[in-house]
């Protein structure tokens, strides 16, 4: 959901679901039954995880904690990624997290706007990338038999500036096909 913090992502919800012993697909359904969502720190995944454990130890119900997680995702998004953005009359929610009814409910509650979730909302990002790829005009053959390919992902320190970025490289049959993680143009790896 954002590049600023993992607390607004499906991976965050998935790891918390695992911590609570719940299937991630069930989080929204469970959250919908809460009458009093537990307040969970939403600024940082480390704080949120710590807060979740603390609230569980204090006796908060799993249902209320899960509802609190859903609210925390909304709060994180609106206070970081959505900060300063003009929210129009309609909000179209996409990506895997859009399948979580609890997060959708709390987006509606926080914004006062109708939240639209398409039945294929989890696929819209892939569709957008496919449209951008088509518009790029770059075409090349691709071998879909990936079982015959050797893929390796490695992290390397750049040391090109004081950021000391870890640059992640993806290799296909020994050749770099993608890399990310640098925060400046000085990347040396």
N, C-alpha and C positions, 0 to 999 in steps of 0.2 A: 504494500500500500504506500510505502514511502521509502526514500533513500536516506532519511535522517536518522531513523531509529527502528530497530527491529520490533518494537512494541506494537506496531500497527500492522504486523504481517501475519499471514496464515501460519508461518513457521513458528511464530511466538505462541499462537493459540494451540498449535499442534503439540508443542513441547509442554505447555501447561496442562493440556488434556492428558498427556501421558503421565505427568506428575500426579494428577488427580485420579488416574486409573479409569479414564473415560475415553470412549472413541471420539475423535475430533468431530466426526459427523453428527454426534449427538449433543454437542455443546449448545447450539442454538435452542434445540428442543428443551433441554434441561433449564437453560436460562429463562425461557418463557414462563416457567412455573414459579419463578421467584417472586415473592411479595416485597422483599427488602434486600436489594443487591448490596453486597459488601463493598465498601469503598476500597479500591485497590490503587496503589500508586501507579500512575500511568506514564510518568516521564521517562522511565528507563526500564528495560527488561530485568536488569539486576534488581532494582528496587521492587518491581512488580513481583518477581519470584520470591524475594525475601518477604514481602508483604503478604503474599498468598500463603506461605508457610506459617507466618505469624498468625494470620487470621484463622487458619485451620486449627492451630494449637489453642487459640482462644475459644474455639467451639463454634465458629460460624459454620453453617451448613454448606455442604458441597454445592447445592443448588444456588445459594446466595453468592458464594465465591465465584462460581461460573458466570452468573449474571454480572457480577462486579468486573470480571475479566472482559466481558463483552462491552460494558460501559467504558472501561479503561481504554480499549482499542479506539472507540469513538472519540473519547477525550483527547487521546494522543494525536489522532489524525487532525481533529479540528484545531488543536492548539499548536501543532507543528506545521504539517503540510498545508492545511486549509486556512491557516492564520492569515488574515488580511484579504482573503478571497471573498468576492461577492457571491453569496449563495443565491442562485436564481429560484424561480418558482418550482422547478423540478430537479431532482437529483437522480441520476442514473448510476446505480451501484454495480460495479463489475469486479471480476476476479473471484478466486476461490472463497474469500471471506464473505462475499455477497450471499453465499449459500447458507450463512449462519443467520437464522431468523432473529436471534438475540441481538446481534450487532445491528442488523437492519432496524429492529424496533428502537434501539437506543439512538441510532442516527436520526430517525424520525422525531423521537422525543427531544433530542438536543437541538435540532434545527427548526422544528415546527413545519417542516416541508414533507411533501409526499416523496417516498423513496421508491424508485422503480427498479425492479430486479427481473431481468429477462430469464426465461427458463434455461438459456445457454450462457448466462452471465459469466460463468467460470471460464468460458472459451473466448470471450471478446478480446482479451489481450493478444491471444494467438492470432485471431482474425486480423487485428490491427497490424501486427507485425507482418503478416502475410501480404496485406495490402501495401504496406511500405516497401517490402521486398519486391513486389511486382512493379511498383512505380519506379524503383531504382533503375530498372532496365538491365540490371546485371543478371545474366543467365549462365548457368554452368550445370553440367551433369552432376548428379548426386547419386552415390551408391547407397541404397537403403538397406543393404545387407550389413548392418553394423556388427553382427556377430563375428565377421571376418576382419573387423577393424580393431586397432589397438588405441584406446583413448586413455590418456593420463592427464591428471590435473595436478599442477605443482605451484606452490607459492614461493616467490623469490623476493628478497629485500632489494629495493631500488637503490637506496643511498644516494639519490641524485640531488637531494635537498634535506632540510631539517625535518621534513615530514616522515622520512624513512618508511615510505609506503610499502606494504606487502602487495606485490602485483601477482595476481593469479593468472596462470597461463594454462590453456587447454591445448594439449598436443593430440594430433591424430596421426598415427603411424610415424611418430617422431617429428612431425612438422607442426609448428604453432599455428592454430586456426583461430584463436581468440585470446584476448587478455583484458583484464580489468583490475581496478583497485587503485590506480594512481590518482593523486589529488593535484597534480600539476603537469606541466608540459615537459618536465625534466626527466621523465622516466627513462632509465638506462637499460632496463631488462626487456 
